[in-house]
Amino acid sequence: MPIPGTTVTGQRLLAIAALLLLTTGCSEVRKLTYPGDITYIDRSTVTGAMRQMADAVSRLENAIRSAPSPQAVDQRTVVGELKVLERLASSLQTRKGYTTDPLLDKHMSAFIDDVTLAREQAQKQPPNYFLAGHIAGSCAACHRFR
């Protein structure tokens, strides 16, 4: 329905202005509805990072399981995938420690600690891949709640 006294171009500009106000308004509403100690992490950020983490875990498991013996495991691949997991998991953790995802808050810090310890063990000479092999299990333990 046309707005009296406006042209088609004017109506488009008003629609664009209204859309901009609505999108910027959402972030302002979020600031008012969440306490200051909570960091909002939008669902697409979490989902994207989790998908990348699942891919890294899959590559990690493949590197360990496809080797005919522990001595034949490609250490660089294992350490590299553990570094990827550390980086991605850390991107989901906030300095304040509280997000809009309670399960993330509850489990991410321990997961990062597990991955860091697994990486440190995998970097040793000789490497120990025991903890790296259990990383997928810690993912499954948390995701059973999902």
DSSP file (Angstrom, degrees, kcal/mol; ACC not computed):
  #  RESIDUE AA STRUCTURE BP1 BP2  ACC     N-H-->O    O-->H-N    N-H-->O    O-->H-N    TCO  KAPPA ALPHA  PHI   PSI    X-CA   Y-CA   Z-CA
    1    1 A M              0   0    0      0, 0.0     2,-0.0     0, 0.0     0, 0.0   0.000 360.0 360.0 360.0 126.5    0.0    0.0    0.0
    2    2 A P        -     0   0    0      0, 0.0     6,-0.1     0, 0.0     5,-0.1  -0.309 360.0-123.4 -67.4 147.9    1.5    3.3   -1.0
    3    3 A I    >   -     0   0    0      4,-0.1     3,-1.7     1,-0.1     8,-0.1  -0.821  36.8-108.0 -90.3 126.2    2.3    5.9    1.6
    4    4 A P  T 3  S+     0   0    0      0, 0.0     3,-0.1     0, 0.0    -1,-0.1  -0.257 100.7  17.3 -57.5 135.2    0.4    9.2    0.7
    5    5 A G  T 3  S+     0   0    0      1,-0.3     2,-0.3    -3,-0.0    -2,-0.0   0.558 104.1 104.5  83.5   9.0    2.8   11.9   -0.5
    6    6 A T    <   -     0   0    0     -3,-1.7    -1,-0.3     4,-0.0     2,-0.1  -0.891  61.2-133.1-121.8 154.7    5.7    9.6   -1.3
    7    7 A T     >  -     0   0    0     -2,-0.3     4,-2.4    -3,-0.1     5,-0.2  -0.424  35.7-100.4 -91.9 173.7    7.2    8.4   -4.5
    8    8 A V  H  > S+     0   0    0      2,-0.2     4,-2.1     1,-0.2     5,-0.1   0.906 126.6  50.0 -61.5 -41.1    8.1    4.8   -5.2
    9    9 A T  H  > S+     0   0    0      1,-0.2     4,-2.3     2,-0.2    -1,-0.2   0.906 109.7  50.9 -63.9 -41.6   11.8    5.7   -4.6
   10   10 A G  H  > S+     0   0    0      1,-0.2     4,-2.2     2,-0.2    -2,-0.2   0.884 109.0  51.2 -62.9 -38.7   10.8    7.4   -1.3
   11   11 A Q  H  X S+     0   0    0     -4,-2.4     4,-2.3     2,-0.2    -1,-0.2   0.887 109.2  50.6 -66.4 -38.9    8.9    4.3   -0.2
   12   12 A R  H  X S+     0   0    0     -4,-2.1     4,-2.6     2,-0.2    -2,-0.2   0.913 109.8  50.2 -64.6 -41.7   12.0    2.1   -1.0
   13   13 A L  H  X S+     0   0    0     -4,-2.3     4,-2.6     1,-0.2    -2,-0.2   0.906 110.6  49.8 -63.5 -40.1   14.2    4.4    1.1
   14   14 A L  H  X S+     0   0    0     -4,-2.2     4,-2.6     2,-0.2    -1,-0.2   0.904 110.6  50.2 -63.5 -40.8   11.7    4.2    3.9
   15   15 A A  H  X S+     0   0    0     -4,-2.3     4,-2.3     2,-0.2    -2,-0.2   0.909 111.8  47.7 -64.0 -41.8   11.7    0.4    3.7
   16   16 A I  H  X S+     0   0    0     -4,-2.6     4,-2.5     2,-0.2    -2,-0.2   0.922 112.2  49.6 -64.8 -43.4   15.5    0.3    3.7
   17   17 A A  H  X S+     0   0    0     -4,-2.6     4,-2.4     1,-0.2    -2,-0.2   0.911 111.2  49.3 -61.7 -42.5   15.6    2.7    6.7
   18   18 A A  H  X S+     0   0    0     -4,-2.6     4,-2.3     2,-0.2    -1,-0.2   0.910 110.7  50.4 -63.3 -41.7   13.1    0.6    8.6
   19   19 A L  H  X S+     0   0    0     -4,-2.3     4,-2.4     2,-0.2    -2,-0.2   0.912 110.5  49.3 -62.9 -42.8   15.1   -2.6    7.8
   20   20 A L  H  X S+     0   0    0     -4,-2.5     4,-2.5     1,-0.2     5,-0.3   0.910 110.6  50.5 -63.0 -41.9   18.3   -1.0    9.1
   21   21 A L  H  X S+     0   0    0     -4,-2.4     4,-1.9     1,-0.2    -1,-0.2   0.898 111.0  49.3 -62.4 -40.0   16.6    0.2   12.3
   22   22 A L  H  X S+     0   0    0     -4,-2.3     4,-1.4     2,-0.2    -2,-0.2   0.919 112.7  45.9 -66.3 -43.6   15.2   -3.3   12.9
   23   23 A T  H  X S+     0   0    0     -4,-2.4     4,-0.9     1,-0.2    -2,-0.2   0.905 117.3  42.4 -71.1 -39.6   18.6   -5.1   12.4
   24   24 A T  H  X S+     0   0    0     -4,-2.5     4,-1.4     1,-0.2    -1,-0.2   0.820 109.5  60.6 -73.6 -27.9   20.5   -2.6   14.5
   25   25 A G  H  X S+     0   0    0     -4,-1.9     4,-2.8    -5,-0.3    -1,-0.2   0.835  94.9  62.7 -64.9 -32.9   17.7   -2.7   17.0
   26   26 A C  H  X S+     0   0    0     -4,-1.4     4,-2.4     1,-0.2    -1,-0.2   0.912 103.6  47.2 -60.3 -43.0   18.2   -6.4   17.6
   27   27 A S  H  X S+     0   0    0     -4,-0.9     4,-1.7     1,-0.2    -1,-0.2   0.872 112.5  50.1 -68.6 -33.7   21.7   -6.0   18.9
   28   28 A E  H  X S+     0   0    0     -4,-1.4     4,-1.4     2,-0.2    -2,-0.2   0.907 110.2  49.6 -68.7 -40.6   20.5   -3.2   21.2
   29   29 A V  H  X S+     0   0    0     -4,-2.8     4,-2.2     1,-0.2     3,-0.2   0.908 108.4  54.2 -62.6 -41.5   17.7   -5.3   22.5
   30   30 A R  H  X S+     0   0    0     -4,-2.4     4,-2.0     1,-0.2    -1,-0.2   0.892 104.4  54.4 -60.2 -40.2   20.2   -8.1   23.1
   31   31 A K  H  < S+     0   0    0     -4,-1.7    -1,-0.2     1,-0.2    -2,-0.2   0.854 113.3  43.2 -61.8 -33.8   22.3   -5.7   25.2
   32   32 A L  H  < S+     0   0    0     -4,-1.4    -2,-0.2    -3,-0.2    -1,-0.2   0.805 115.8  46.2 -81.6 -29.8   19.3   -4.9   27.3
   33   33 A T  H  < S+     0   0    0     -4,-2.2    -2,-0.2    -5,-0.1    -3,-0.2   0.700 104.9  63.1 -91.2 -19.4   18.0   -8.5   27.7
   34   34 A Y  S  < S-     0   0    0     -4,-2.0     6,-0.1    -5,-0.2    66,-0.0  -0.886  88.8-114.3-105.9 136.6   21.3  -10.3   28.6
   35   35 A P    >   -     0   0    0      0, 0.0     3,-1.8     0, 0.0    -2,-0.1  -0.218  32.8-106.2 -61.5 159.0   23.2   -9.4   31.7
   36   36 A G  T 3  S+     0   0    0      1,-0.3    -2,-0.0    -4,-0.1    -4,-0.0   0.711 116.4  59.6 -62.2 -22.9   26.6   -7.8   31.3
   37   37 A D  T 3  S+     0   0    0      2,-0.0     2,-0.5    60,-0.0    61,-0.5   0.359  90.6  85.1 -90.7   8.1   28.5  -11.0   32.2
   38   38 A I    <   -     0   0    0     -3,-1.8     2,-0.5    59,-0.1    61,-0.2  -0.930  65.4-152.6-111.1 130.3   27.0  -13.0   29.4
   39   39 A T  B     -a   99   0A   0     59,-3.0    61,-0.7    -2,-0.5     2,-0.5  -0.882  16.5-133.0-100.4 127.2   28.4  -13.0   25.9
   40   40 A Y        -     0   0    0     -2,-0.5     2,-0.5    59,-0.2    59,-0.0  -0.687  23.0-176.3 -81.2 124.0   26.0  -13.6   23.1
   41   41 A I        -     0   0    0     -2,-0.5    59,-0.1    51,-0.0     5,-0.0  -0.981  25.8-129.1-117.8 117.1   27.3  -16.2   20.6
   42   42 A D    >>  -     0   0    0     -2,-0.5     4,-1.7     1,-0.1     3,-1.0  -0.316  17.3-115.5 -72.6 153.4   24.9  -16.6   17.7
   43   43 A R  H 3> S+     0   0    0      1,-0.3     4,-3.0     2,-0.2     5,-0.2   0.816 112.8  57.2 -56.9 -37.7   23.8  -20.1   16.7
   44   44 A S  H 3> S+     0   0    0      1,-0.2     4,-2.3     2,-0.2    -1,-0.3   0.851 105.7  51.4 -66.7 -32.4   25.5  -19.9   13.3
   45   45 A T  H <> S+     0   0    0     -3,-1.0     4,-2.3     2,-0.2    -1,-0.2   0.935 113.6  43.8 -66.1 -46.3   28.9  -19.2   14.9
   46   46 A V  H  X S+     0   0    0     -4,-1.7     4,-2.7     2,-0.2    -2,-0.2   0.939 115.4  48.1 -63.2 -47.9   28.5  -22.2   17.2
   47   47 A T  H  X S+     0   0    0     -4,-3.0     4,-2.2     1,-0.2    -2,-0.2   0.910 112.2  49.0 -61.7 -43.7   27.2  -24.5   14.5
   48   48 A G  H  X S+     0   0    0     -4,-2.3     4,-2.0    -5,-0.2    -1,-0.2   0.927 113.7  45.3 -62.6 -45.8   30.0  -23.5   12.0
   49   49 A A  H  X S+     0   0    0     -4,-2.3     4,-2.4     1,-0.2    -2,-0.2   0.901 112.4  51.8 -65.2 -40.5   32.8  -24.0   14.6
   50   50 A M  H  X S+     0   0    0     -4,-2.7     4,-2.5     2,-0.2    -1,-0.2   0.882 108.4  51.1 -65.3 -37.2   31.3  -27.3   15.7
   51   51 A R  H  X S+     0   0    0     -4,-2.2     4,-2.1     2,-0.2    -1,-0.2   0.924 111.5  47.4 -64.3 -43.0   31.1  -28.6   12.1
   52   52 A Q  H  X S+     0   0    0     -4,-2.0     4,-2.2     1,-0.2    -2,-0.2   0.884 111.6  51.1 -64.9 -37.8   34.8  -27.6   11.6
   53   53 A M  H  X S+     0   0    0     -4,-2.4     4,-2.7     2,-0.2    -2,-0.2   0.904 107.7  52.5 -65.6 -40.7   35.6  -29.4   14.9
   54   54 A A  H  X S+     0   0    0     -4,-2.5     4,-2.2     1,-0.2    -2,-0.2   0.900 109.5  49.7 -61.2 -40.5   33.8  -32.5   13.8
   55   55 A D  H  X S+     0   0    0     -4,-2.1     4,-2.3     2,-0.2    -1,-0.2   0.917 111.4  48.5 -63.6 -42.9   35.8  -32.5   10.5
   56   56 A A  H  X S+     0   0    0     -4,-2.2     4,-2.5     2,-0.2    -2,-0.2   0.898 111.1  50.1 -65.0 -40.7   39.1  -32.1   12.5
   57   57 A V  H  X S+     0   0    0     -4,-2.7     4,-3.0     2,-0.2     5,-0.2   0.901 109.7  51.7 -63.7 -40.4   38.1  -34.9   14.9
   58   58 A S  H  X S+     0   0    0     -4,-2.2     4,-2.3     2,-0.2    -2,-0.2   0.927 111.9  45.4 -62.3 -44.9   37.3  -37.2   11.9
   59   59 A R  H  X S+     0   0    0     -4,-2.3     4,-2.3     2,-0.2    -2,-0.2   0.887 113.1  51.9 -65.1 -38.0   40.7  -36.4   10.3
   60   60 A L  H  X S+     0   0    0     -4,-2.5     4,-1.9     2,-0.2    -2,-0.2   0.947 111.3  45.7 -62.3 -50.2   42.4  -37.0   13.7
   61   61 A E  H  X S+     0   0    0     -4,-3.0     4,-3.2     1,-0.2     5,-0.3   0.906 112.4  51.9 -60.0 -41.7   40.7  -40.4   14.2
   62   62 A N  H  X S+     0   0    0     -4,-2.3     4,-2.2    -5,-0.2    -1,-0.2   0.899 107.6  52.0 -62.9 -41.0   41.5  -41.4   10.7
   63   63 A A  H  < S+     0   0    0     -4,-2.3    11,-0.4     1,-0.2     4,-0.4   0.875 117.1  39.1 -63.4 -37.3   45.2  -40.5   11.2
   64   64 A I  H >< S+     0   0    0     -4,-1.9     3,-0.6    -5,-0.1    -2,-0.2   0.928 120.4  42.3 -79.2 -46.5   45.4  -42.6   14.3
   65   65 A R  H 3< S+     0   0    0     -4,-3.2    -3,-0.2     1,-0.2    -2,-0.2   0.789 108.4  57.6 -74.5 -28.2   43.3  -45.6   13.2
   66   66 A S  T 3< S+     0   0    0     -4,-2.2    -1,-0.2    -5,-0.3    -2,-0.1   0.657  84.5  96.9 -80.1 -13.4   44.6  -45.9    9.7
   67   67 A A  S <  S-     0   0    0     -3,-0.6     6,-0.1    -4,-0.4     4,-0.0  -0.563  73.8-138.5 -76.6 137.2   48.2  -46.4   10.8
   68   68 A P  S    S+     0   0    0      0, 0.0    -1,-0.1     0, 0.0    -4,-0.0   0.736  85.5   7.5 -68.2 -20.8   49.3  -50.1   11.0
   69   69 A S  S >  S-     0   0    0      1,-0.1     3,-1.4    -5,-0.0     4,-0.4  -0.976  80.6-104.5-152.6 161.5   51.1  -49.4   14.4
   70   70 A P  G >  S+     0   0    0      0, 0.0     3,-1.0     0, 0.0    -1,-0.1   0.841 120.9  57.4 -58.2 -31.9   51.5  -46.5   16.9
   71   71 A Q  G 3  S+     0   0    0      1,-0.2    -4,-0.0    55,-0.0     0, 0.0   0.728 102.6  55.2 -70.5 -20.7   54.9  -45.9   15.5
   72   72 A A  G <  S+     0   0    0     -3,-1.4    -1,-0.2    -8,-0.1     2,-0.1   0.464  78.1 118.2 -92.4  -2.4   53.5  -45.4   12.0
   73   73 A V  S <  S-     0   0    0     -3,-1.0     2,-1.2    -4,-0.4    -9,-0.1  -0.427  75.3-115.4 -66.0 137.0   51.0  -42.6   13.0
   74   74 A D     >  -     0   0    0    -11,-0.4     4,-2.1     1,-0.2     3,-0.3  -0.637  29.1-166.8 -76.5 100.1   51.7  -39.3   11.2
   75   75 A Q  H  > S+     0   0    0     -2,-1.2     4,-2.8     1,-0.2     5,-0.3   0.871  83.1  55.6 -58.6 -41.3   52.7  -37.2   14.2
   76   76 A R  H  > S+     0   0    0      1,-0.2     4,-2.4     2,-0.2    -1,-0.2   0.894 108.6  48.1 -62.3 -39.8   52.4  -33.9   12.2
   77   77 A T  H  > S+     0   0    0     -3,-0.3     4,-2.6     2,-0.2     5,-0.2   0.940 113.1  47.2 -65.2 -47.4   48.9  -34.7   11.2
   78   78 A V  H  X S+     0   0    0     -4,-2.1     4,-2.2     1,-0.2    -2,-0.2   0.945 115.5  44.6 -60.5 -49.8   47.8  -35.5   14.7
   79   79 A V  H  X S+     0   0    0     -4,-2.8     4,-2.0     1,-0.2    -1,-0.2   0.900 113.2  52.4 -62.9 -40.8   49.4  -32.5   16.2
   80   80 A G  H  X S+     0   0    0     -4,-2.4     4,-2.0    -5,-0.3    -1,-0.2   0.914 110.2  46.7 -62.0 -44.3   48.0  -30.3   13.4
   81   81 A E  H  X S+     0   0    0     -4,-2.6     4,-2.4     1,-0.2    -1,-0.2   0.875 110.6  53.0 -68.1 -35.8   44.5  -31.5   13.9
   82   82 A L  H  X S+     0   0    0     -4,-2.2     4,-2.3    -5,-0.2    -1,-0.2   0.876 108.5  50.9 -65.8 -35.9   44.8  -31.0   17.7
   83   83 A K  H  X S+     0   0    0     -4,-2.0     4,-2.5     2,-0.2    -2,-0.2   0.898 108.6  51.7 -66.0 -40.2   45.9  -27.4   17.1
   84   84 A V  H  X S+     0   0    0     -4,-2.0     4,-2.6     1,-0.2     5,-0.2   0.929 110.5  48.9 -60.2 -45.1   42.9  -26.8   14.9
   85   85 A L  H  X S+     0   0    0     -4,-2.4     4,-2.8     1,-0.2     5,-0.3   0.909 110.2  50.9 -62.5 -42.3   40.6  -28.2   17.6
   86   86 A E  H  X S+     0   0    0     -4,-2.3     4,-2.4     2,-0.2    -1,-0.2   0.938 112.2  46.8 -59.6 -46.4   42.3  -25.9   20.2
   87   87 A R  H  X S+     0   0    0     -4,-2.5     4,-1.5     2,-0.2    -2,-0.2   0.932 115.7  44.1 -62.8 -47.5   41.8  -22.9   18.0
   88   88 A L  H  X S+     0   0    0     -4,-2.6     4,-0.7     2,-0.2    -2,-0.2   0.921 114.8  47.9 -66.0 -44.1   38.2  -23.6   17.2
   89   89 A A  H >< S+     0   0    0     -4,-2.8     3,-1.1    -5,-0.2     4,-0.4   0.900 110.4  52.6 -64.0 -39.9   37.2  -24.5   20.7
   90   90 A S  H >< S+     0   0    0     -4,-2.4     3,-1.1    -5,-0.3    -1,-0.2   0.821 100.1  62.6 -65.5 -29.7   38.9  -21.4   22.1
   91   91 A S  H 3< S+     0   0    0     -4,-1.5    -1,-0.3     1,-0.2    -2,-0.2   0.733 103.8  49.9 -67.7 -19.6   36.9  -19.3   19.6
   92   92 A L  T << S+     0   0    0     -3,-1.1     2,-0.4    -4,-0.7    -1,-0.2   0.482  96.2  84.7 -95.6  -3.8   33.8  -20.4   21.4
   93   93 A Q    <   -     0   0    0     -3,-1.1     2,-0.2    -4,-0.4    12,-0.0  -0.809  67.9-149.3-100.8 140.9   35.0  -19.6   24.9
   94   94 A T        -     0   0    0     -2,-0.4    -2,-0.1     1,-0.1     5,-0.1  -0.688  22.6-122.3-107.1 160.0   34.7  -16.1   26.2
   95   95 A R  S    S+     0   0    0     -2,-0.2    -1,-0.1     1,-0.2    -2,-0.0   0.861 115.7  50.8 -65.2 -34.9   36.8  -14.2   28.6
   96   96 A K  S    S-     0   0    0      2,-0.1    -1,-0.2     1,-0.1     3,-0.1   0.761 103.8-135.7 -76.3 -24.6   33.8  -13.7   30.9
   97   97 A G  S    S+     0   0    0      1,-0.2     2,-0.5    12,-0.0    12,-0.1   0.371  70.1  95.9  90.2  -6.7   33.0  -17.4   30.8
   98   98 A Y        +     0   0    0    -61,-0.5   -59,-3.0    -5,-0.0     2,-0.2  -0.973  42.4 164.3-123.7 130.6   29.3  -17.2   30.3
   99   99 A T  B     -a   39   0A   0     -2,-0.5   -59,-0.2   -61,-0.2     6,-0.1  -0.608  55.0 -92.5-124.3-172.0   27.5  -17.4   27.0
  100  100 A T  S    S+     0   0    0    -61,-0.7   -60,-0.1    -2,-0.2   -62,-0.0   0.366 109.9  75.7 -85.1   5.8   23.9  -18.0   25.9
  101  101 A D     >  -     0   0    0      1,-0.1     4,-2.2     2,-0.0     3,-0.3  -0.890  62.1-170.0-120.6  99.4   24.7  -21.7   25.6
  102  102 A P  H  > S+     0   0    0      0, 0.0     4,-2.2     0, 0.0    -1,-0.1   0.835  86.9  52.4 -61.4 -35.1   24.9  -23.3   29.1
  103  103 A L  H  > S+     0   0    0      2,-0.2     4,-2.1     1,-0.2     5,-0.3   0.885 108.8  50.9 -68.4 -36.5   26.3  -26.7   27.8
  104  104 A L  H  > S+     0   0    0     -3,-0.3     4,-2.4     1,-0.2     5,-0.3   0.935 111.6  47.9 -62.2 -46.4   29.1  -24.8   26.0
  105  105 A D  H  < S+     0   0    0     -4,-2.2     4,-0.4     1,-0.2    -2,-0.2   0.891 114.0  47.4 -59.7 -41.0   29.9  -22.9   29.2
  106  106 A K  H  < S+     0   0    0     -4,-2.2     4,-0.2    -5,-0.2    -1,-0.2   0.859 126.1  22.0 -72.3 -36.5   29.9  -26.1   31.2
  107  107 A H  H  X S+     0   0    0     -4,-2.1     4,-2.1    -5,-0.1    -2,-0.2   0.683  99.4  79.6-110.8 -20.5   32.1  -28.3   29.0
  108  108 A M  H  X S+     0   0    0     -4,-2.4     4,-2.6    -5,-0.3     5,-0.2   0.877  92.1  52.8 -65.7 -39.5   34.2  -26.2   26.7
  109  109 A S  H  > S+     0   0    0     -4,-0.4     4,-2.1    -5,-0.3    -1,-0.2   0.926 112.2  45.4 -61.6 -44.9   36.9  -25.3   29.2
  110  110 A A  H  > S+     0   0    0     -4,-0.2     4,-2.4     2,-0.2    -1,-0.2   0.879 111.7  53.2 -65.9 -37.8   37.5  -29.0   30.1
  111  111 A F  H  X S+     0   0    0     -4,-2.1     4,-2.6     2,-0.2    -2,-0.2   0.927 108.6  49.2 -62.9 -44.5   37.5  -29.9   26.4
  112  112 A I  H  X S+     0   0    0     -4,-2.6     4,-2.7     1,-0.2    -2,-0.2   0.916 110.8  50.6 -61.5 -42.7   40.2  -27.3   25.6
  113  113 A D  H  X S+     0   0    0     -4,-2.1     4,-2.4    -5,-0.2    -1,-0.2   0.913 111.2  48.9 -60.2 -42.7   42.3  -28.6   28.5
  114  114 A D  H  X S+     0   0    0     -4,-2.4     4,-2.4     2,-0.2    -2,-0.2   0.913 112.6  47.0 -63.5 -43.6   41.9  -32.2   27.2
  115  115 A V  H  X S+     0   0    0     -4,-2.6     4,-2.6     2,-0.2    -2,-0.2   0.907 111.8  50.8 -66.7 -41.4   42.9  -31.2   23.7
  116  116 A T  H  X S+     0   0    0     -4,-2.7     4,-2.5     2,-0.2    -2,-0.2   0.931 112.3  46.3 -61.8 -45.7   45.9  -29.2   24.9
  117  117 A L  H  X S+     0   0    0     -4,-2.4     4,-2.3     2,-0.2    -1,-0.2   0.899 111.9  51.4 -63.9 -40.4   47.1  -32.2   27.0
  118  118 A A  H  X S+     0   0    0     -4,-2.4     4,-2.2     2,-0.2    14,-0.3   0.907 111.0  48.7 -62.5 -41.6   46.5  -34.5   24.1
  119  119 A R  H  X S+     0   0    0     -4,-2.6     4,-1.6     2,-0.2    -2,-0.2   0.924 110.1  50.9 -64.2 -44.5   48.6  -32.2   21.8
  120  120 A E  H  X S+     0   0    0     -4,-2.5     4,-0.6     1,-0.2    -2,-0.2   0.907 112.8  46.5 -60.1 -41.7   51.4  -32.0   24.4
  121  121 A Q  H >< S+     0   0    0     -4,-2.3     7,-2.1     1,-0.2     3,-0.7   0.875 111.0  52.0 -67.9 -37.2   51.5  -35.8   24.6
  122  122 A A  H 3< S+     0   0    0     -4,-2.2    -1,-0.2     5,-0.2    -2,-0.2   0.757 106.1  55.5 -70.6 -24.3   51.4  -36.2   20.9
  123  123 A Q  H 3< S+     0   0    0     -4,-1.6    -1,-0.2    -5,-0.1    -2,-0.2   0.614  88.3 102.3 -83.7 -12.4   54.4  -33.7   20.5
  124  124 A K  S << S-     0   0    0     -3,-0.7    -3,-0.0    -4,-0.6    -4,-0.0  -0.173  82.9 -94.4 -67.6 163.3   56.6  -35.7   22.8
  125  125 A Q  S    S+     0   0    0      1,-0.3    -2,-0.1     2,-0.1    -1,-0.1  -0.970 123.5  25.9-117.9 112.7   59.4  -38.0   21.6
  126  126 A P  S    S-     0   0    0      0, 0.0    -1,-0.3     0, 0.0    -2,-0.1   0.610 110.5-130.6 -74.5 152.6   58.3  -40.7   21.4
  127  127 A P        -     0   0    0      0, 0.0     2,-0.5     0, 0.0    -5,-0.2  -0.325  10.3-148.2 -71.0 152.1   54.7  -39.4   20.9
  128  128 A N        +     0   0    0     -7,-2.1     4,-0.3   -10,-0.2     3,-0.2  -0.977  16.3 177.7-121.1 115.8   51.8  -40.7   23.0
  129  129 A Y     >  +     0   0    0     -2,-0.5     4,-2.1     1,-0.2     5,-0.2   0.307  51.9 104.0-100.7   7.4   48.5  -40.8   21.1
  130  130 A F  H  > S+     0   0    0      1,-0.2     4,-0.5     2,-0.2    -1,-0.2   0.938  86.0  40.7 -55.9 -51.7   46.4  -42.3   23.9
  131  131 A L  H >4 S+     0   0    0      1,-0.2     3,-1.0    -3,-0.2     4,-0.4   0.857 111.2  57.3 -68.7 -34.6   44.7  -39.0   24.8
  132  132 A A  H >4 S+     0   0    0    -14,-0.3     3,-1.1    -4,-0.3     4,-0.4   0.874 102.0  57.1 -62.1 -36.0   44.3  -37.9   21.2
  133  133 A G  H 3< S+     0   0    0     -4,-2.1    -1,-0.3     1,-0.2     4,-0.2   0.687 104.5  52.8 -67.9 -17.9   42.4  -41.1   20.6
  134  134 A H  T <X S+     0   0    0     -3,-1.0     4,-1.5    -4,-0.5    -1,-0.2   0.455  81.3  90.7 -97.3  -2.0   39.9  -40.1   23.3
  135  135 A I  H <> S+     0   0    0     -3,-1.1     4,-1.6    -4,-0.4     3,-0.4   0.921  84.9  52.8 -61.3 -44.2   39.0  -36.7   22.0
  136  136 A A  H  > S+     0   0    0     -4,-0.4     4,-2.4     1,-0.2    -1,-0.2   0.865 105.2  57.0 -60.5 -34.7   36.1  -37.9   19.9
  137  137 A G  H  > S+     0   0    0     -4,-0.2     4,-2.2     1,-0.2    -1,-0.2   0.868 103.3  52.2 -64.3 -36.2   34.7  -39.6   23.0
  138  138 A S  H  X S+     0   0    0     -4,-1.5     4,-1.5    -3,-0.4    -1,-0.2   0.841 108.7  51.4 -70.5 -30.1   34.6  -36.3   24.8
  139  139 A C  H  X S+     0   0    0     -4,-1.6     4,-2.6     2,-0.2    -2,-0.2   0.943 111.1  47.6 -65.2 -47.0   32.7  -34.8   21.9
  140  140 A A  H  X S+     0   0    0     -4,-2.4     4,-1.0     1,-0.2    -2,-0.2   0.867 107.2  57.0 -62.7 -37.2   30.2  -37.7   22.0
  141  141 A A  H  < S+     0   0    0     -4,-2.2     4,-0.2     1,-0.2    -1,-0.2   0.898 113.2  39.5 -62.2 -40.7   29.8  -37.4   25.8
  142  142 A C  H >< S+     0   0    0     -4,-1.5     3,-1.5     1,-0.2    -2,-0.2   0.899 113.6  53.8 -75.5 -40.8   28.8  -33.7   25.5
  143  143 A H  H >< S+     0   0    0     -4,-2.6     3,-1.0     1,-0.3    -1,-0.2   0.565  86.0  80.0 -77.0  -6.8   26.6  -34.2   22.4
  144  144 A R  T 3< S+     0   0    0     -4,-1.0    -1,-0.3     1,-0.2    -2,-0.1   0.775  91.3  56.6 -65.9 -22.4   24.6  -36.9   24.0
  145  145 A F  T <         0   0    0     -3,-1.5    -1,-0.2    -4,-0.2    -2,-0.2   0.628 360.0 360.0 -79.2 -14.3   22.7  -34.0   25.7
  146  146 A R    <         0   0    0     -3,-1.0    -1,-0.2    -4,-0.2    -2,-0.2   0.443 360.0 360.0 -86.6 360.0   21.9  -32.4   22.3
